[in-house]
């Protein structure tokens, strides 16, 4: 090899080495960017979840105040042997206020009395009513009861703040209320318990009385309607398109529209529900039946696409073997293909329902943003759903509503995680490999 050829070969080798060095450096940078992006995503997710959990955990507990109340007939303003209707008219609020005045006899001014009464939740009178209904024998006696504290007092007690230094507290309680709370705390008249009210009550204007049961029932009824409508229609459509439909221009149009519907913003389905189901068919507003129909329309494309993918994953040999044994096309599908594809179909259905569970925009359009106190008993009763309840509470300025917003988000996340976990388990449990 001549000197010129050696020089040229050496130059080529150096260029190749330089090129490889740049390529390896680019690959390392790309790998670093990927790791950094994943790490940043996990970090932000952890921060978000930590923020939600830290703000929402206090909502699962509630402060109770111990009071000695006199349940004499005169104090209640009822006859000795009062009927249920007469008990409803009893002066429960007056009895509780009288107990508070006896607890703090130095309170004389009207403004101070109003502040004193504000330490106890307005729901205390309903607790007294329930007690007298369950045990009328307590009429005419003095009893010690634990009543729910007002939301501001409850938040301060749950935070374990130092009541001896009012200036350090972030609260709307007055100095008098903090002093009274300190006195009651020293006397052991506070107790922090699990907040069962959060899971038993519907919405309320009073934060300490507000719960998610109405929203949970509304979500359950809405998802029930969604599943009952979307699952059979979507599976039937997927079977027809995948197994029986001829390949022509019309089926291509249908397939394109199904794929396009999967990308339509959810609020468009809400506008459709408002215009068609409420304004045209006059279905009840703010009812799970309308919400279920709207969400089923939104869920249909997702289930159809996933069902077609599951049907397509079944090997052609299964179909050919069934036909070879004399099965009709319908028997091939119903007896052989569909059972094998069902795990994938159920997985897609659960994921579609999980998406529907977290939707808010289409339900806002059909009026499911109403203030619902009563627990819905059927699909035609006025109701709201959990994401909308979160939206309503997030707009409230009270500190306790902020806690309940985060707590409701935690409950919603738990349901979504469970639904996705069920989808994964179904696929792992029933999936077959060929």
C-alpha positions in Angstrom: 0.0 0.0 0.0 1.4 3.4 -1.0 1.9 6.2 1.4 -1.0 8.1 -0.3 -3.4 5.2 0.2 -2.3 4.8 3.9 -2.9 8.5 4.5 -6.4 8.3 2.9 -7.2 5.1 4.9 -6.0 6.8 8.1 -8.1 9.9 7.4 -11.2 7.7 6.7 -10.7 5.8 9.9 -10.4 9.1 11.9 -13.6 10.4 10.3 -15.4 7.1 11.2 -14.1 7.3 14.8 -15.2 10.9 15.1 -18.6 10.0 13.6 -19.0 7.1 16.1 -17.9 9.4 19.0 -20.6 11.9 18.1 -23.2 9.1 17.6 -22.4 7.6 21.0 -22.5 11.0 22.6 -25.9 11.7 21.0 -27.2 8.3 22.2 -26.0 9.1 25.7 -27.6 12.5 25.6 -30.8 11.0 24.4 -30.7 8.3 27.1 -30.1 11.0 29.7 -33.0 13.1 28.4 -35.3 10.1 28.6 -34.2 9.2 32.1 -34.5 12.9 33.1 -38.0 13.1 31.6 -39.2 9.9 33.4 -37.7 11.0 36.7 -39.2 14.5 36.4 -42.6 12.9 35.6 -42.4 10.6 38.6 -41.3 13.5 40.8 -44.2 15.7 39.8 -46.6 12.9 40.1 -45.3 12.2 43.6 -45.6 15.9 44.5 -49.1 16.0 43.2 -50.2 12.9 45.1 -48.4 14.0 48.3 -50.2 17.4 48.1 -53.6 15.7 47.6 -53.1 13.2 50.4 -51.7 15.7 52.9 -54.7 18.1 52.3 -57.3 15.3 52.1 -56.4 13.2 55.1 -57.9 15.6 57.7 -61.3 15.3 56.0 -61.4 11.6 57.1 -61.6 12.7 60.8 -64.0 15.0 62.6 -63.8 16.8 66.0 -66.6 16.2 68.5 -67.5 18.3 71.5 -68.9 16.9 74.8 -71.9 18.7 76.2 -74.3 18.0 79.1 -77.8 18.7 77.9 -81.1 18.8 79.8 -83.8 17.0 77.9 -86.8 18.0 80.0 -90.1 18.4 78.3 -90.2 22.1 79.2 -86.8 22.8 77.7 -87.8 20.9 74.5 -91.2 22.6 74.4 -93.1 19.3 74.0 -95.6 17.3 76.0 -94.4 14.4 78.2 -95.6 11.7 75.9 -94.7 13.4 72.6 -95.4 11.8 69.3 -92.9 11.6 66.5 -94.5 14.6 64.7 -94.3 16.6 68.0 -90.7 15.6 68.5 -89.9 17.1 65.1 -91.1 20.5 66.4 -89.1 20.3 69.6 -86.6 23.1 70.4 -83.4 21.1 70.0 -81.4 24.2 69.1 -82.5 25.9 72.2 -81.5 23.0 74.4 -78.0 23.0 72.9 -77.7 26.7 73.2 -78.8 26.5 76.9 -76.1 23.9 77.5 -73.5 26.1 76.0 -74.6 29.0 78.2 -74.4 26.8 81.3 -70.9 25.7 80.2 -69.8 29.3 80.0 -72.0 31.3 82.3 -69.8 34.5 82.0 -71.0 35.0 78.4 -73.7 37.6 78.5 -73.5 39.8 75.4 -75.5 38.9 72.3 -72.5 38.9 70.0 -70.5 36.7 72.3 -73.4 34.3 72.6 -73.6 34.0 68.8 -69.8 33.3 68.7 -70.3 30.7 71.4 -73.1 28.9 69.6 -71.0 28.9 66.5 -68.6 26.4 68.0 -71.2 23.6 67.6 -72.3 22.3 64.2 -75.9 23.0 63.2 -76.3 19.3 62.7 -76.3 18.8 66.5 -80.0 19.3 66.7 -80.5 16.3 64.3 -78.4 14.1 66.6 -80.7 15.0 69.5 -83.7 14.2 67.4 -82.3 10.8 66.4 -81.6 10.1 70.1 -85.1 10.8 71.2 -86.6 8.8 68.3 -84.5 5.8 69.2 -84.9 6.1 73.0 -87.8 8.3 74.1 -87.1 7.3 77.7 -84.3 9.9 77.9 -87.0 12.7 77.9 -86.9 14.3 81.3 -83.3 13.4 82.0 -79.8 15.0 81.7 -77.5 13.3 79.3 -73.9 13.8 78.2 -73.5 13.7 74.4 -70.8 14.2 71.8 -71.8 16.7 69.2 -70.0 17.5 65.9 -67.9 20.7 66.1 -68.1 23.5 63.6 -65.8 23.1 60.7 -63.4 26.0 61.8 -63.1 24.6 65.3 -62.7 21.1 64.0 -59.8 22.2 61.7 -58.0 23.9 64.5 -58.3 20.9 66.9 -57.3 18.4 64.2 -54.2 20.4 63.3 -53.1 20.2 67.0 -52.4 23.9 67.0 -51.3 25.8 70.1 -54.5 27.5 71.4 -52.6 29.5 73.9 -51.2 31.7 71.1 -54.1 32.9 68.9 -51.9 35.0 66.7 -50.1 31.9 65.4 -53.4 30.3 64.2 -54.6 30.6 60.6 -58.4 30.5 61.3 -61.5 32.5 61.2 -62.2 31.8 64.9 -62.3 34.9 67.1 -60.1 35.3 70.2 -63.1 34.6 72.4 -63.8 31.3 70.5 -60.2 30.3 70.8 -60.2 31.0 74.5 -63.4 28.9 75.0 -61.9 26.1 72.8 -58.8 26.1 75.0 -60.9 25.8 78.1 -62.8 22.9 76.6 -59.6 21.2 75.4 -58.1 21.4 78.9 -61.3 19.8 80.3 -61.0 16.9 77.8 -64.2 17.8 76.0 -62.8 17.3 72.5 -62.5 14.0 70.7 -61.2 13.4 67.1 -63.0 10.5 65.5 -63.3 8.9 62.1 -65.6 11.0 59.9 -68.3 8.5 58.9 -70.4 11.5 57.9 -68.2 12.0 54.9 -69.4 8.6 53.5 -73.0 8.7 54.8 -74.3 12.2 53.9 -75.1 14.0 50.7 -73.9 17.5 50.0 -74.5 20.3 52.5 -73.9 24.1 52.9 -72.2 23.3 56.2 -68.7 21.8 55.5 -68.7 19.5 58.5 -72.0 17.9 57.3 -71.1 17.5 53.7 -70.5 14.0 52.3 -70.0 12.1 49.1 -72.7 9.4 49.4 -75.1 11.1 47.0 -72.3 11.6 44.5 -71.2 7.9 44.9 -74.7 6.7 44.3 -75.1 9.0 41.3 -71.8 7.7 39.9 -73.0 4.1 40.4 -76.3 4.7 38.7 -74.7 6.6 35.8 -72.0 3.9 35.2 -74.8 1.2 35.4 -76.7 2.9 32.6 -73.5 3.5 30.7 -72.5 -0.2 30.9 -76.0 -1.5 30.1 -76.1 0.6 26.9 -72.6 0.7 25.6 -71.4 -2.9 26.2 -73.9 -4.9 24.2 -74.1 -2.2 21.4 -70.4 -1.9 21.1 -69.7 -5.6 21.2 -72.4 -6.3 18.6 -71.0 -3.5 16.3 -67.5 -4.8 16.7 -68.6 -8.4 15.8 -70.4 -7.2 12.7 -67.6 -5.0 11.5 -64.9 -7.6 12.1 -66.6 -10.8 11.2 -69.5 -10.2 8.9 -69.4 -6.7 7.3 -68.2 -6.7 3.6 -65.2 -4.6 2.8 -66.6 -1.7 0.8 -66.8 2.1 0.9 -69.7 2.2 3.4 -67.9 0.1 6.0 -64.8 2.2 5.5 -66.9 5.3 6.2 -68.3 3.7 9.3 -64.9 2.7 10.6 -63.4 6.2 9.9 -66.3 7.8 11.8 -65.9 5.4 14.8 -62.2 6.3 15.0 -63.0 10.0 14.7 -65.7 9.8 17.4 -63.1 8.5 19.8 -61.2 11.8 19.5 -64.2 14.1 19.8 -64.0 16.4 22.9 -66.3 15.1 25.6 -68.2 18.4 26.0 -69.6 17.9 22.5 -71.4 14.8 23.7 -72.7 16.9 26.6 -74.1 19.4 24.1 -75.7 16.5 22.2 -77.3 15.2 25.3 -78.6 18.7 26.2 -80.1 19.2 22.7 -81.5 15.8 22.1 -82.3 13.9 25.3 -83.3 16.9 27.4 -84.7 19.5 25.1 -86.2 17.1 22.5 -87.1 13.9 24.4 -87.7 15.8 27.6 -85.9 13.4 29.8 -85.3 14.5 33.5 -82.6 17.0 33.9 -79.7 16.2 36.2 -80.6 12.5 36.3 -78.3 9.5 36.0 -80.3 8.1 33.1 -79.4 11.1 30.9 -75.8 11.1 32.2 -75.5 7.4 31.5 -76.8 7.8 27.9 -74.4 10.6 27.2 -71.4 8.8 28.7 -72.4 5.6 26.8 -72.2 7.6 23.5 -68.8 8.8 24.5 -67.6 5.3 25.6 -68.9 3.4 22.5 -66.0 4.2 20.2 -63.5 3.1 22.8 -65.2 -0.2 23.5 -65.8 -0.9 19.7 -62.1 -0.3 18.9 -60.8 -2.4 21.7 -63.3 -5.2 21.0 -62.3 -5.3 17.3 -58.7 -5.6 18.3 -59.6 -8.4 20.7 -61.5 -10.2 18.0 -58.7 -9.7 15.4 -56.2 -11.2 17.9 -58.0 -14.6 17.8 -56.0 -16.8 15.3 -57.7 -17.6 12.0 -57.0 -21.3 12.7 -59.8 -21.2 15.4 -62.3 -20.0 12.8 -61.1 -22.5 10.2 -61.3 -25.4 12.6 -64.8 -24.5 13.6 -65.9 -24.2 10.0 -64.3 -27.5 9.2 -66.5 -29.2 11.8 -69.6 -27.8 10.2 -70.2 -24.7 12.4 -72.2 -21.9 10.9 -70.6 -18.4 10.7 -72.7 -17.3 13.7 -71.7 -20.4 15.7 -68.1 -19.8 14.9 -68.3 -16.3 16.4 -70.5 -17.0 19.4 -69.1 -20.4 20.4 -65.4 -20.0 19.6 -64.2 -16.5 18.7 -66.2 -14.4 21.2 -65.3 -16.5 24.3 -61.6 -16.3 23.4 -61.8 -12.5 22.7 -63.9 -11.7 25.8 -60.9 -10.9 28.2 -59.7 -8.2 25.8 -63.3 -7.0 25.3 -63.8 -6.7 29.1 -60.5 -5.0 29.5 -61.4 -2.3 26.9 -64.9 -2.0 28.5 -63.5 -1.4 32.0 -61.0 1.1 30.7 -63.8 2.9 28.9 -65.9 2.9 32.0 -63.0 4.3 34.0 -62.7 7.1 31.5 -66.4 7.8 31.9 -66.2 7.8 35.7 -63.7 10.7 35.6 -65.7 12.8 33.1 -67.1 16.1 34.2 -67.7 18.4 31.1 -70.5 16.4 29.5 -72.4 16.0 32.8 -72.1 19.8 33.5 -73.9 20.4 30.2 -76.9 18.2 31.2 -77.3 19.8 34.6 -75.7 17.3 36.9 -74.0 20.2 38.7 -77.0 20.7 40.9 -76.8 20.9 44.7 -77.9 17.4 45.8 -78.6 16.7 49.5 -80.9 13.7 49.2 -79.4 10.3 48.3 -80.7 9.2 44.8 -82.8 6.0 44.9 -83.2 5.4 41.2 -81.8 6.4 37.8 -84.4 9.1 37.4 -83.8 11.0 40.7 -81.8 14.2 40.6 -78.1 13.3 41.3 -74.6 14.4 40.8 -71.4 12.4 40.3 -68.1 12.3 42.1 -66.0 14.5 39.6 -68.7 17.1 39.6 -68.9 17.0 43.4 -65.1 17.7 43.4 -65.7 20.6 41.0 -68.4 22.1 43.3 -66.4 21.8 46.5 -63.3 23.2 44.8 -65.2 26.5 44.3 -66.0 26.9 48.0 -63.7 29.1 50.1 -64.1 27.2 53.4 -61.1 25.4 54.7 -63.1 22.2 55.4 -64.4 22.1 51.8 -60.8 22.3 50.5 -60.0 19.2 52.7 -63.1 17.4 51.4 -62.2 18.3 47.8 -58.8 16.5 48.2 -60.5 13.6 50.0 -63.0 13.2 47.3 -60.2 13.2 44.7 -58.5 10.4 46.7 -61.7 8.3 46.7 -62.0 8.9 42.9 -58.4 7.9 42.3 -58.9 4.7 44.4 -61.9 3.8 42.2 -60.0 4.5 39.0 -57.0 2.5 40.2 -59.2 -0.4 41.2 -61.0 -0.4 37.8 -57.7 -0.4 35.9 -56.3 -3.1 38.2 -59.4 -5.3 37.5 -58.8 -4.8 33.8 -55.2 -6.0 34.1 -56.2 -9.0 36.3 -58.9 -10.0 33.8 -56.4 -9.9 31.0 -53.8 -11.9 33.0 -56.3 -14.4 34.3 -58.1 -15.3 31.0 -55.6 -14.4 28.3 -54.6 -17.4 26.2 -51.4 -17.7 24.2 -51.4 -19.5 20.9 
